[in-house]
Amino acid sequence: MVRMRAIHVARLDGPQSAELVEIDEPTDGGVVIDVHAAGVAFPDALQTRGLYQHRPELPYIPGAEVAGVVRSAPAGAHVKTGDRVAALTMLSGAMAEVVALPADRVFTLPENVSFEAGAGLLFNDLTVHCALRTRGRLAPGETLLVHGAAGGIGTSTLRLAAAWGASRAIAVVSTEDKAAVARAAGATDVVLAGGFKDAVKELTGGRGVDVVVDPVGGDRFTDSLRSLAPGGRLLVIGFTGGDIPTVKVNRLLLNNVDAVGVGWGAWAATHPGYLQEQWAELEPLLASGLVVPPEPVVYPLERAGDAIASLEDRSARGKVVVKIR
């Protein structure tokens, strides 16, 4: 057997339990990819403590997304040996030198997108596509409020929103030092989390916003509902704030607003072909330069634990990836 380097999590002690090991390369077929970089996302941090709904058997390889070069592909696949690709392992398996994946989870990577950027594209950009295009029904000229705007989902939303017609994107950040990250990603306005409702009211002349993108949850949820304009939608993407909020549904009725769940993975699992349909919309935007790829924070493979920890302690600025070769 040919050996490869990979990250193993063998105990649920948190991100620092991630260790660099040597294991056998995969032999289970599919599209075989020589991985150059792997993405890091908030579920990776939760998994290292056994707190995520998907709990892989120990030891497991963390990571949900990769970018690299196709080593081999089955006959009839839409990619071939030598192609630059990004791909989804979905919830584990990415932080390794070689992966083997079903063809429907492999996507041709434009030449103008680096492997590091490519490894940081899919998990966030496809989630945001599902949020804004599929579930949130974003219409041209609408305004957005984006929580966690300096994080992976937040910066992805800010990069993509204008391309899909948003006229304004108000970023919510927890500290002043994160404001520059949000502005660089495309925010038209930046406000601090403390007192964001009043700031949004002032910025919008009392009308509110059409869509709230919320990967944070916690105690800001009610004020997010209050920040919606009539007919507005609050998109529930995650709970990096730790607490899962509850909704008094009379607020939805009285103000004609929606609280909309965005479970991208569950949606993709029940809608065959959806992932490739999403990429068919995203890839031309990247290839043309209309949407710029992310500029991730890059860690070496041996520091994968630190990379995952930066999501847990919320020190991450934008997308985080691990460089593998």
TASULQUI-V899473 format. One line per field, one symbol per residue. burial: + if it has 24 or more other C-alpha atoms within 12 Angstrom, else -. A space follows every 10 residues. Layout:
burial->???
This chain:
burial->----++++++ -+-+++++++ -----+---+ ++++++++++ +++++++++- ----++--++ ++++++++++ +++-----++ --++++++++ ++++++++++ +-++++++++ --++++++++ ++++++++++ +++++++++- -+++++++++ ++++++++++ ++++-+++++ ++++---+++ ++++++++++ +++--++-++ --++---+++ ++++++++-+ +++++++++- ++++++++++ +---+-+--- -+----++++ +++++--+-- ---+++-++- -++-++---- ++++++++++ ++++++++++ ++-+++++++ +++++
